[in-house]
C-alpha cells in the first residue's frame, strides 16, 4: 500500500482519541500501586534471599517480662538466623522450660538449640542458694516436651564464635554470668563476635528516666564481678542501658491488639504478661528494656550511640570515665514511638505455629 504523505490525512490516520484526564489519573494511580506492590514483593524476596545475620541470644527469660518480647522480635525477624537461645542467671533450668514450651508452641523445638547456663543466686555474692521461681515459671510447669542442648552455655558460645569468626552478633540482655564463664575459659572468644550488643548499665539516668540520677542497673547489680569481667574483656560491646530503654513502654492499646490477634506467639506473650503482673514490682505498662538491642540491629535509624569508656565499680554503678580510651559504645537516644510501632507490626503480622499433623 502506498504511504500517505498529505499532512492532514496523516494526522487523521495516526492520532488516537485522548482519554479523559480522570481516566489518566486513575491509570497512573493503578500503575503506582502495582509498582509499590512489586517493590514490596522484591523487598520481601530480597530479605529471604539475602544471607541472614547469625545471632546468639543470651537472656534471663521469665524474670522481667521484656525478655519474651525480645525473643518474640527475634523469632519474627527474617533477617536473623538464630544459632541458639541461651538461658542465664538464677534458675536457668526453670527458664529453659518456659523457653522450651514457647518453642514447642511455635514448632521451633527442633530448629533452634536451647542452651542452659550456670544456675546462680539472685544477687551473686550476697544471696546463697539458687534464685527462686518467678510467676512466669508457672507457664512451663509440667511441660516436658523439650530437650536442652548437650553443651553448656559458655562452651556453646565459644564454639560458635570460633566456628563463625566475625559473623555472629552476640546479644546479652540479662546478667552476664555466662559471659564471665566465657572469658574465664577463652579470654579471646568475645572478641571474635561481629558485635556484642547488650542491655547493660545506667549512664546518665536511672529507672525513672530523664531527670533522675544513674543507679545500679539490674543486669550489672545481679552479678557485679561478672559485669566487671565482661566490660574488661576487650569486646567493645554496644551497651543499651537505661538511657535508651527505660522509656520504651507497651501501652494498653497495643496489649489489646496482641490479645485479639489470637496466635500461638501473641497468646504466649499475653499469658506471660498476665503472670508477670503478679510480681510486686510489675506495673500495667511493661518496659521493653531487652527489645531495644534487637530493634537497634534491625532498625539502626531509631537509635544513636557514642563511644565511651565505662567502668563498673564495686557497687554496680556503670561510671563514664571521660578522656579514657573508649572500651564500648553506649546508647544515647531512641525513637520510642516508632520502635514500638515497628515491633508491633512484627508481632501482629507473623503466623508462627506448629505444622499441622499429617
Secondary structure, 3 states (H helix, E strand, C coil): CCCCCCHHHHHHHHCCCCCCHHHHHHHHHHHHHHHHHHHHHHHHHHHHHCCCEEEEEEECCCCCCHHHHHHHHHHCCCCEEEEEEEECCCCHHHHHHHHHHHHHHHCCCCCCEEEECCCCCCCCCCCCCCCCCCHHHHHHCCCCCCCCCCCCHHHHHHHHHHHCCCCEEEEECCCCHHHHHHHHHCCCHHHHCCEEEEECCCCCCECCECCCCCCCCHHHHCCHHHHHHHHCCCCCCEEECHHHHCCCECCHHHHHHHHHHCCHHHHHHHHHHHHHCCCCCCCCCCECCCHHHHHHHHCHHHEEEEEECEEECCCCCEEECCCCCCCEEEEEEECHHHHHHHHHHHHHCCCCCCCCCC
